[in-house]
């Protein structure tokens, strides 16, 4: 079983839609959960991260962690064409440990 | 603030040839990472430097890959000899301290081995 799994998509939604991106992981030792956005031919950029369980909101983005089911989600409200990118979830045991990335979900927001 | 600089952006080589990638981290960043991102996969850490010392190189194929960080600033990653399966984007990232949540990535070098 892979340490972190993610539906690769591609996911295509109309502008203004609510987008839900999800990952599952296998090891309950992971404590930090991150979401990166990667535009085509660019490096990943950190969108947000959460520690342990719970929700975290930043503008149109909400990250959610359910440690009991080892499930993490990223919600994008009022999606924009500029949100079109690959979204990578990432997990790590401590903030200075090796990061395990998911394979990414490709998102297209159609105007 | 200038970001992480990498060169070249693209490289095509034949198998069994050698290749080198260069990374200039953000000024003052002590930690430097090299990642390999194969098409359709997430980045995989190859090596992590803290200043000019190696913190983690457990996933670096040491029979063909080598990396160095001179004077704790710039870094080079070398592959010799290259294999077809080395085709990937090689990403460099840097952070001020050791916390990955503070890391910034460069644009990467796209390597194609034919």
Interface residues (C-beta under 8 A of the other chain):
Chain A: X4 X8 X32 X34 X41 X42 X43 X44 X45 X46 X49 X88 X90 X92 X95 X96 X97 X98 X99 X100 X101 X102 X103 X104
Chain B: X4 X40 X41 X42 X43 X44 X45 X48 X56 X91 X93 X97 X98 X99 X100 X101 X103 X104 X105 X106 X107 X108 X110
